[in-house]
Amino acid sequence: MTSPRRYLPGQSRANSRRVIERRFYLKPTPMTTAILLYLVARALQGRRLKLHTFSIQPNHYHVVITDCSEPGQPSDVSAFYQHFNAVSARALNTHLGRCESVWKEGSFSDRELWCSESLHAQLLYAWIQPLKDGWVDDLDDYAIRAVHFLPKDLGRTLKVPRPKFAFFGGQRSPHRPPTDPDALRRWHQERRAEAEQERRRWRRRNAKKNKKRDRARVKHLEREHMRAWIDEHQPVHEPGPTRSSLPDEIELHIDVPPGFEHLDVNEVREHFQARLTTEVERVRAQRLEGGYAEPDPRRLDALDAFSSAGPSRPDPDGYERIDYRGPKEVRTEIKRGLYAYLDRYQLALRQHRQRSQRRRQSDTGGHKLRKTRKTRRPVFPLGTYRLLRDEQVWVSVSETHESPTPPP
């Protein structure tokens, strides 16, 4: 079980998730982009979240969202990532003709944003990634290829159609061919290699008998055996009628960041575009000074989806759970509040487990649960997610609670 996360109403968050072994399963092709864009819209549908940007790189993604749940309501942040990561893994595995895990073991990295400058910095960090990694020199070019929302997309509503070729769930046939062209070519090569291996196996088993037969008879028997073997082990996949209840089209809205709702959307776009232009110039100068190669989109096209960016090692320091770019004293106070939340959560969790255990004993032994002080229903701190959703525990709701991300 992962460590508890604190989900505060009105909290903006920066999240990311990496592909297993840093492989390029998210390589931006037209089919992959259509699958992931639809799943982003589907995961957001009906959830109390505001999406500000979503940037999918070849081997990871970055998201900046705001939790719009009310105090005392279960947050939709984890449900959003659970839906997106689970369904995208099934769709990508089918698209690439593979199985097993797609995402790195563990959970997604989660960072609380506690001031407007932290929120804006995380937005710039997600927007600048394709240039920083050297994939493209023009961010608009990458936005055409992949799921990459820029300042010009703030306030827009996209209509995302469901890709008819994609597989999003159900019982997957082991003989279903992948839809990615490179994976399909590899899939055919593997099937030909399996057939050739079976052909050699048949020749070895029947070597003595074939010496007494003429050449035409041997070829005929070999052809008949391989035809029967292919029909059994490599049949042609025939897709059946779909039972999918997914909508054919979903609306995806990219909201402006908190604190800019009172401004005209064009002013918000111009504000962030100016900051992004400054950041682009800084990154270009940094790459030039460091001696990096010039970004070339052809590197992105020639990328092998099954290759890796390098060795995958655990981060010994982990990731910072709080992002506050202000006075050090305020940051210390925020971290102290997080530690206090974890202590209160652990205490309430122990009391909840003790109470549940006493209830089970009373049910089995026939003794009535006495309402003593030890059996009172514990109160969890504000921000509790899983127990609030699954077991409807009591949560302390402050009437004076305000958004952790103040306006600029």
Backbone torsions as a table, in degrees:
resi	resn	phi	psi	omega
1	MET	NA	132.5	-179.4
2	THR	-72.5	159.8	178.0
3	SER	-65.1	148.6	-176.3
4	PRO	-65.0	140.1	175.2
5	ARG	-105.0	149.8	-179.9
6	ARG	-100.8	117.9	179.4
7	TYR	-110.6	100.3	-179.9
8	LEU	-95.0	139.4	177.4
9	PRO	-60.0	135.8	-179.0
10	GLY	80.1	4.1	-177.4
11	GLN	-80.2	129.3	171.6
12	SER	-88.7	146.2	-174.2
13	ARG	-139.9	147.6	173.2
14	ALA	-114.5	121.7	-175.9
15	ASN	-126.8	156.5	177.5
16	SER	-154.1	161.5	177.5
17	ARG	-151.4	138.3	-176.5
18	ARG	-107.7	148.7	176.9
19	VAL	-74.6	148.2	-179.0
20	ILE	-59.6	136.2	179.2
21	GLU	57.9	20.0	177.7
22	ARG	57.4	34.4	179.2
23	ARG	-81.5	159.8	-172.7
24	PHE	-95.4	51.0	179.1
25	TYR	-69.0	-19.2	-179.4
26	LEU	-97.2	21.5	178.7
27	LYS	-51.3	126.2	-174.2
28	PRO	-72.6	97.4	169.8
29	THR	-114.0	163.5	179.8
30	PRO	-55.7	-39.4	-179.1
31	MET	-71.5	-45.6	179.9
32	THR	-62.6	-41.1	179.1
33	THR	-63.8	-41.4	178.9
34	ALA	-63.6	-39.8	179.5
35	ILE	-65.3	-50.9	-174.3
36	LEU	-69.6	-37.0	179.3
37	LEU	-64.4	-40.7	178.5
38	TYR	-65.9	-38.5	-178.6
39	LEU	-71.1	-32.6	174.4
40	VAL	-61.9	-47.0	179.6
41	ALA	-64.7	-39.0	-179.1
42	ARG	-67.9	-41.3	-179.7
43	ALA	-66.1	-29.6	179.3
44	LEU	-82.4	-17.7	-173.6
45	GLN	-63.4	123.9	177.3
46	GLY	76.8	10.1	-178.5
47	ARG	-108.3	148.3	-177.9
48	ARG	-83.7	69.7	-178.6
49	LEU	-139.3	151.0	172.5
50	LYS	-117.9	122.0	-179.6
51	LEU	-93.6	127.9	179.6
52	HIS	-105.1	-35.6	174.2
53	THR	-160.0	151.6	175.5
54	PHE	-142.2	117.2	-177.4
55	SER	-123.5	116.7	-179.8
56	ILE	-105.2	113.0	175.4
57	GLN	-91.8	170.1	-176.5
58	PRO	-58.2	-27.7	-178.4
59	ASN	-132.4	14.9	175.1
60	HIS	-167.2	175.1	176.2
61	TYR	-141.6	159.0	177.8
62	HIS	-128.0	138.5	-179.7
63	VAL	-136.3	142.0	170.8
64	VAL	-128.0	118.8	-176.3
65	ILE	-135.0	168.0	174.8
66	THR	-127.2	131.4	179.7
67	ASP	-81.1	121.4	-177.6
68	CYS	-106.7	18.1	178.9
69	SER	-73.3	157.2	178.3
70	GLU	-88.1	155.4	176.5
71	PRO	-57.6	128.8	-178.2
72	GLY	93.5	-5.9	176.8
73	GLN	-99.0	145.6	175.5
74	PRO	-63.6	136.4	178.4
75	SER	-73.7	153.0	179.0
76	ASP	-101.5	7.7	-176.4
77	VAL	-65.1	-54.3	-178.7
78	SER	-64.6	-37.8	179.0
79	ALA	-63.7	-36.7	177.8
80	PHE	-62.3	-48.7	-178.4
81	TYR	-71.8	-33.9	177.2
82	GLN	-62.3	-43.4	179.4
83	HIS	-67.4	-46.9	-177.0
84	PHE	-65.3	-46.7	-176.8
85	ASN	-67.5	-39.1	-177.6
86	ALA	-69.8	-49.8	-176.0
87	VAL	-72.2	-36.4	178.2
88	SER	-66.1	-33.0	176.8
89	ALA	-64.4	-43.7	177.6
90	ARG	-63.8	-44.0	-177.7
91	ALA	-66.8	-41.8	-179.2
92	LEU	-70.3	-37.2	177.4
93	ASN	-62.0	-42.4	177.9
94	THR	-69.1	-39.4	-179.8
95	HIS	-64.1	-36.5	-177.0
96	LEU	-98.3	-2.3	178.3
97	GLY	69.1	39.8	-179.3
98	ARG	-133.4	-175.8	177.7
99	CYS	-144.4	-171.8	-179.0
100	GLU	70.6	-163.1	-168.5
101	SER	-72.3	147.8	172.4
102	VAL	-106.9	-40.3	-175.6
103	TRP	-98.0	155.3	177.9
104	LYS	-59.8	144.7	-177.5
105	GLU	-61.0	152.3	-176.2
106	GLY	100.0	-148.8	-177.9
107	SER	-125.3	178.1	-179.4
108	PHE	-74.8	152.0	175.4
109	SER	-77.5	137.0	-172.8
110	ASP	-131.2	128.7	-177.3
111	ARG	-132.6	125.8	178.3
112	GLU	-81.4	134.5	179.6
113	LEU	-106.2	120.2	-169.3
114	TRP	-112.3	8.7	174.2
115	CYS	-157.4	164.4	-177.0
116	SER	-65.1	-35.8	-179.7
117	GLU	-66.2	-36.4	176.4
118	SER	-65.4	-41.8	178.5
119	LEU	-62.5	-45.4	-178.8
120	HIS	-67.4	-36.4	178.6
121	ALA	-65.4	-38.9	178.4
122	GLN	-70.1	-33.9	174.4
123	LEU	-63.7	-45.9	178.0
124	LEU	-62.7	-37.9	179.7
125	TYR	-62.5	-41.4	178.8
126	ALA	-71.1	-38.6	-178.5
127	TRP	-67.9	-35.2	-171.1
128	ILE	-87.6	-6.1	-172.6
129	GLN	-56.1	-46.0	-178.7
130	PRO	-59.9	-36.3	177.0
131	LEU	-74.8	-39.4	-179.3
132	LYS	-64.0	-36.2	178.8
133	ASP	-84.5	-4.7	175.3
134	GLY	81.6	23.3	179.6
135	TRP	-81.9	-45.6	-178.4
136	VAL	-139.2	158.9	174.5
137	ASP	-95.7	-23.6	178.7
138	ASP	-112.4	119.0	-178.3
139	LEU	-65.2	-30.1	177.0
140	ASP	-63.5	-33.4	178.2
141	ASP	-65.2	-39.6	178.7
142	TYR	-70.7	-34.9	179.7
143	ALA	-64.8	-26.9	176.4
144	ILE	-73.1	-34.0	-176.5
145	ARG	-82.2	-40.2	-168.7
146	ALA	-126.3	178.1	173.1
147	VAL	-79.9	101.2	-175.6
148	HIS	-151.8	98.6	-177.4
149	PHE	-87.0	128.0	-176.4
150	LEU	-108.7	176.2	178.3
151	PRO	-55.3	-31.1	-179.8
152	LYS	-68.0	-16.0	180.0
153	ASP	-90.2	-7.4	-179.3
154	LEU	-62.4	131.6	-179.5
155	GLY	84.1	-0.2	-179.1
156	ARG	-87.6	155.2	173.5
157	THR	-122.6	117.0	-178.0
158	LEU	-99.6	144.7	172.7
159	LYS	-104.1	111.0	-172.6
160	VAL	-103.5	117.3	178.3
161	PRO	-81.6	154.1	177.9
162	ARG	-81.0	125.5	177.7
163	PRO	-68.7	122.9	-175.1
164	LYS	-70.2	-25.4	-176.2
165	PHE	-81.1	-14.3	-170.6
166	ALA	-81.4	154.9	177.5
167	PHE	-115.1	119.0	-174.8
168	PHE	-112.6	-2.8	179.5
169	GLY	163.7	178.9	-176.9
170	GLY	96.5	-165.3	-179.2
171	GLN	-88.9	116.6	-176.5
172	ARG	-92.8	128.5	178.6
173	SER	-73.3	136.2	178.1
174	PRO	-68.3	-12.5	-179.9
175	HIS	-101.3	9.3	179.3
176	ARG	-73.1	124.2	-178.7
177	PRO	-75.4	148.1	176.3
178	PRO	-68.6	159.2	-179.6
179	THR	-99.5	-14.8	176.1
180	ASP	-72.9	132.5	-176.0
181	PRO	-60.1	-45.1	179.6
182	ASP	-65.1	-42.3	178.5
183	ALA	-66.7	-35.3	178.4
184	LEU	-65.9	-39.4	177.3
185	ARG	-63.7	-42.5	177.8
186	ARG	-66.1	-37.5	180.0
187	TRP	-63.2	-43.1	177.9
188	HIS	-65.6	-38.2	178.0
189	GLN	-63.1	-41.5	179.0
190	GLU	-65.1	-41.4	179.1
191	ARG	-66.2	-39.2	176.2
192	ARG	-65.1	-37.8	178.6
193	ALA	-66.5	-39.2	177.4
194	GLU	-64.8	-40.8	179.3
195	ALA	-66.6	-39.2	178.7
196	GLU	-66.4	-36.9	177.3
197	GLN	-64.9	-41.4	177.2
198	GLU	-66.6	-35.7	178.4
199	ARG	-63.8	-44.3	178.4
200	ARG	-65.7	-37.3	178.0
201	ARG	-62.9	-40.4	179.2
202	TRP	-65.9	-39.7	179.6
203	ARG	-64.5	-39.0	179.0
204	ARG	-67.7	-40.3	-179.7
205	ARG	-65.5	-33.1	-175.0
206	ASN	-111.1	27.1	-176.8
207	ALA	-64.5	-44.2	-178.2
208	LYS	-68.0	-41.4	-179.8
209	LYS	-67.3	-35.7	-176.8
210	ASN	-70.4	-20.5	177.4
211	LYS	-67.5	-26.9	-179.1
212	LYS	-91.1	-3.2	-178.7
213	ARG	-106.7	155.4	176.4
214	ASP	-77.4	168.6	-173.4
215	ARG	-63.5	-41.6	-178.3
216	ALA	-64.9	-38.4	179.2
217	ARG	-66.4	-39.8	179.0
218	VAL	-63.5	-44.7	179.5
219	LYS	-64.0	-38.9	179.2
220	HIS	-64.6	-45.9	179.9
221	LEU	-64.7	-40.5	178.6
222	GLU	-63.5	-41.3	-179.9
223	ARG	-65.7	-40.5	179.4
224	GLU	-66.8	-41.2	178.6
225	HIS	-63.6	-44.0	-177.9
226	MET	-68.0	-33.9	177.7
227	ARG	-65.0	-42.5	178.5
228	ALA	-68.3	-38.2	-179.9
229	TRP	-67.2	-41.0	179.6
230	ILE	-66.6	-40.3	177.9
231	ASP	-62.1	-30.4	-178.6
232	GLU	-87.7	-43.0	-172.5
233	HIS	-101.8	-21.1	-179.7
234	GLN	-135.7	58.1	-178.7
235	PRO	-70.3	158.6	177.3
236	VAL	-75.4	128.1	-178.7
237	HIS	-74.5	126.7	176.6
238	GLU	-116.6	106.2	-178.2
239	PRO	-64.0	133.9	178.5
240	GLY	-88.3	-176.2	179.2
241	PRO	-66.2	137.4	-178.7
242	THR	-77.3	141.9	175.8
243	ARG	-113.3	16.2	-175.4
244	SER	-67.8	136.0	175.8
245	SER	-104.1	12.0	179.5
246	LEU	-68.8	142.0	179.5
247	PRO	-67.3	149.3	179.6
248	ASP	-72.4	-21.2	-179.7
249	GLU	-151.0	138.5	-178.4
250	ILE	-130.3	141.0	175.0
251	GLU	-89.6	131.7	179.4
252	LEU	-119.6	119.9	-178.1
253	HIS	-108.7	130.8	175.4
254	ILE	-102.8	112.0	-174.0
255	ASP	-86.9	154.0	174.5
256	VAL	-74.2	152.5	-178.8
257	PRO	-64.5	158.0	178.1
258	PRO	-59.5	142.2	-179.3
259	GLY	96.7	-9.0	-179.3
260	PHE	-115.6	9.1	-177.0
261	GLU	-64.5	-26.9	-177.1
262	HIS	-81.7	-9.1	-178.3
263	LEU	-95.5	160.1	174.7
264	ASP	-69.0	143.6	-174.2
265	VAL	-62.7	-32.1	178.2
266	ASN	-67.2	-35.7	176.6
267	GLU	-66.3	-38.1	178.4
268	VAL	-65.2	-43.1	179.2
269	ARG	-63.0	-42.4	179.5
270	GLU	-65.1	-37.7	179.5
271	HIS	-61.9	-49.9	-177.5
272	PHE	-75.2	-28.8	177.0
273	GLN	-66.9	-36.9	176.8
274	ALA	-64.3	-41.9	178.2
275	ARG	-67.6	-36.6	179.0
276	LEU	-68.5	-37.9	178.1
277	THR	-61.8	-42.3	176.9
278	THR	-63.0	-40.7	179.3
279	GLU	-67.7	-36.3	177.9
280	VAL	-63.5	-44.0	178.0
281	GLU	-62.6	-38.9	-179.8
282	ARG	-66.7	-42.8	-179.5
283	VAL	-68.3	-39.0	177.4
284	ARG	-62.4	-44.0	177.7
285	ALA	-64.0	-38.1	179.4
286	GLN	-66.5	-40.7	178.2
287	ARG	-67.8	-38.2	178.6
288	LEU	-65.9	-41.1	179.4
289	GLU	-69.0	-33.4	179.8
290	GLY	-81.2	-5.3	178.3
291	GLY	78.0	22.9	178.7
292	TYR	-75.2	153.5	177.4
293	ALA	-68.4	153.1	179.2
294	GLU	-67.9	140.5	179.1
295	PRO	-60.1	135.2	-177.8
296	ASP	-134.4	116.4	179.7
297	PRO	-61.2	-20.8	179.8
298	ARG	-66.7	-26.2	174.6
299	ARG	-64.0	-36.0	179.4
300	LEU	-69.4	-38.5	179.7
301	ASP	-70.6	-34.6	-177.8
302	ALA	-84.7	3.6	-177.0
303	LEU	-68.6	135.0	175.2
304	ASP	-90.4	122.9	-176.2
305	ALA	-62.4	-24.0	-177.4
306	PHE	-94.6	-0.9	176.3
307	SER	-82.9	175.6	-175.3
308	SER	-128.9	153.8	178.0
309	ALA	-79.4	-7.5	-178.8
310	GLY	146.2	-177.4	-179.9
311	PRO	-64.2	144.5	-179.1
312	SER	-105.3	115.0	-179.0
313	ARG	-125.4	149.0	177.7
314	PRO	-69.3	147.5	177.6
315	ASP	-83.7	115.5	-176.2
316	PRO	-66.6	-26.9	-178.2
317	ASP	-91.7	-10.5	-177.5
318	GLY	69.9	-153.0	179.0
319	TYR	-127.6	154.6	-179.6
320	GLU	-76.6	127.0	-175.4
321	ARG	-85.4	-11.3	-178.5
322	ILE	-129.7	135.3	175.3
323	ASP	-122.9	106.3	176.8
324	TYR	-134.9	118.3	-177.3
325	ARG	-108.9	70.8	-179.1
326	GLY	-146.8	-156.8	180.0
327	PRO	-58.1	144.6	-178.1
328	LYS	-64.1	-34.1	-179.0
329	GLU	-64.5	-40.4	179.4
330	VAL	-67.1	-40.5	178.5
331	ARG	-61.7	-42.0	177.9
332	THR	-61.4	-39.5	179.5
333	GLU	-67.0	-37.1	178.4
334	ILE	-65.7	-43.8	178.9
335	LYS	-65.9	-36.4	176.7
336	ARG	-63.5	-37.2	176.4
337	GLY	-65.4	-36.8	177.3
338	LEU	-65.3	-43.7	179.2
339	TYR	-65.5	-37.3	177.0
340	ALA	-65.6	-37.8	176.5
341	TYR	-61.8	-44.6	-179.7
342	LEU	-63.7	-39.0	178.4
343	ASP	-65.4	-45.3	179.3
344	ARG	-64.6	-37.2	179.3
345	TYR	-64.9	-46.3	-179.5
346	GLN	-63.3	-40.2	178.1
347	LEU	-63.5	-46.6	178.8
348	ALA	-65.1	-33.6	179.9
349	LEU	-68.1	-40.9	176.7
350	ARG	-62.7	-43.0	178.0
351	GLN	-64.4	-37.4	179.4
352	HIS	-65.4	-41.7	179.6
353	ARG	-68.6	-40.4	177.4
354	GLN	-62.4	-40.9	179.9
355	ARG	-66.7	-40.1	178.7
356	SER	-65.6	-38.3	179.2
357	GLN	-66.7	-40.7	178.6
358	ARG	-65.8	-34.6	177.7
359	ARG	-65.7	-43.3	-179.4
360	ARG	-64.3	-40.0	178.9
361	GLN	-64.9	-40.1	179.8
362	SER	-67.6	-34.2	179.0
363	ASP	-68.1	-39.9	-177.3
364	THR	-79.2	-35.8	-176.6
365	GLY	-87.8	-9.5	179.6
366	GLY	81.0	7.8	179.1
367	HIS	-91.3	140.8	-179.7
368	LYS	-78.0	138.3	-179.6
369	LEU	-70.9	119.2	179.6
370	ARG	-79.5	137.0	-178.9
371	LYS	-85.2	74.1	175.5
372	THR	-94.2	179.1	-177.7
373	ARG	-66.5	-30.6	-178.0
374	LYS	-72.7	-20.2	-176.2
375	THR	-101.7	7.9	178.0
376	ARG	-67.9	149.7	-177.6
377	ARG	-69.2	121.8	-177.6
378	PRO	-72.1	155.6	179.1
379	VAL	-111.1	121.5	-179.5
380	PHE	-88.0	154.9	179.5
381	PRO	-72.7	159.8	178.5
382	LEU	-63.5	132.2	-176.8
383	GLY	114.8	-9.6	177.7
384	THR	-64.1	137.0	-174.8
385	TYR	-117.1	-63.8	-168.3
386	ARG	-66.2	-46.7	-179.5
387	LEU	-68.5	-32.0	177.0
388	LEU	-66.9	-37.2	-178.8
389	ARG	-77.9	-43.6	-172.0
390	ASP	-87.5	-36.4	-173.6
391	GLU	-120.9	3.2	175.9
392	GLN	52.3	51.4	177.8
393	VAL	-74.6	166.3	176.9
394	TRP	-80.0	138.5	-180.0
395	VAL	-125.6	135.7	178.2
396	SER	-75.0	115.9	-177.6
397	VAL	-109.4	119.8	178.8
398	SER	-85.5	129.6	179.6
399	GLU	-70.9	-21.0	-179.5
400	THR	-98.9	17.2	-178.0
401	HIS	-66.7	134.3	178.3
402	GLU	-124.8	167.1	-179.6
403	SER	-63.5	132.1	179.1
404	PRO	-68.3	-16.4	-179.1
405	THR	-106.6	98.1	-178.2
406	PRO	-71.8	156.8	178.5
407	PRO	-66.6	156.8	-179.0
408	PRO	-69.9	NA	NA
